[in-house]
Amino acid sequence: FVFDCSSAERKPKSSKDENSGAAEETGSDRILAFCTSPSGKLLALTDDSKRLVLLTCEPSWRRLSTRRFVARRSTSLHFTNAEDELLVADKSGDVYPFSVADAGGGELLMGHLSMLLAVTTSPDDRYIITADRDEKIRVSHRACPYNIRSFCLGHQQFVSALLVPPTHPCWLLSGSGDGTIKLWDYERGRRLQSCDITAPETLADLSFPRVHTVSRVCGSADGRLVAVVCERVSVVHFFTLRPDGEHRLVPHSRLPLPHCPLDLTFDPEGRLWVLLDREVGSAAGLHPPPVVMWLLQVDPEDSHLTRVTEVFREHWETLEAALRTSARLEHLQKESFDNVAAYLQKKQQRLAGQQKRAGPPGAGALKRAKMAEAARLTC
């Protein structure tokens, strides 16, 4: 099944726009965000033409609706665990809920003062958890979002990824542009642990970015493993979660990759699928993490791997341009400037110039004494 956004209907021009003579807003049909439902039966996507498309795989893949148009270009989508509602977060910091059953538009649910980058819900759908560019994570009641349960504060850069582990429903994992993964008790807004995933050996390699930007955090179905990837870094970081002890988020291992990962996910059997940025013959790879390698030895001729690879190869020409590694998040980094050091340097230069013009110490007094003596003699 292949869905082409360019073939979908476009937003009709309203009478207000026609009367105002405003130019029609156009897009390139580029997909900005997509997500799947917890059961895997539903898929939603939005593009830069502000269309919201809902697809289903039952009884076979088909389009459910394209009659939904979002107010702003979207940054993140999330299905509730009940799969009755789709949450859409956009660049202006707002969240809109859309009913899965009803094809109508969504009404504003809540908003931030900064661009939203991630949205998720608690396992019981009681809370909506949102993350923005201004380092904030907000936990709000879904029934009344104006009632904020807590804030999870501590990141030094934008928060780009959120994950509530299925086996630890009271915990929240967050990834950020500061290169850290943090573990939270999100209902209390309390940070339990922080791990810096910037490996020292990568700092000396000029091919890696100086700041590692976390782009994806995913967990296995059994809750044993958490996999983390960063933009333009060809490494997968693995962590294990422990329910007790001082260190609950424990670094486990690192899996070097031949190319930068574009995306990754665990399947129900615990296998980790990694999509790499290169020709599809080796772009769609099946990489078992070391901790479960003894449970499943992957054969390059594995039927599942072969089938998925063939699907990607068939459509690779269409996908190649879209799947090239790009810094989707790095431009959001906030730059800091050391104005104090520059000010002190200019001040020293100014004082040195004044001292040079004035001459050595005492030169002014000697000059005045000579002028006074010359005036006395002339009298």
ABEGO torsion letter per residue (X at the ends): XBBBAAABBBBBBBAAAAAAGBBBBBBAGBBABBBBBAAGABBBBBBAAGBBBBBBAOABBBBABAABBBABBBABBBBBAAGABBBBBBAAGBBBBBBAABABBBBBABBBABBBABBBBBAAGABBBBBBAAGBBBBBBAABAABBABBBBGBABBBABBBBBAABAABBBBBBAAGBBBBBBAAAGBBABBBBABBAAAAABAABBABBBBABBBBBAAGABBBBBBBGBBBBBBBBBBABEABABBBABBBBBABBBABBBBBAAGBBBBBBBBBAAAABBBBBBAAAAAABBBBAABAAAAAAAAAAAAAAAAAAAAABBBBAAAAABBBBBBAAAAAAAAAAAAAAAAAAAAEBBGAAAAAAAAAAAAAAAAX
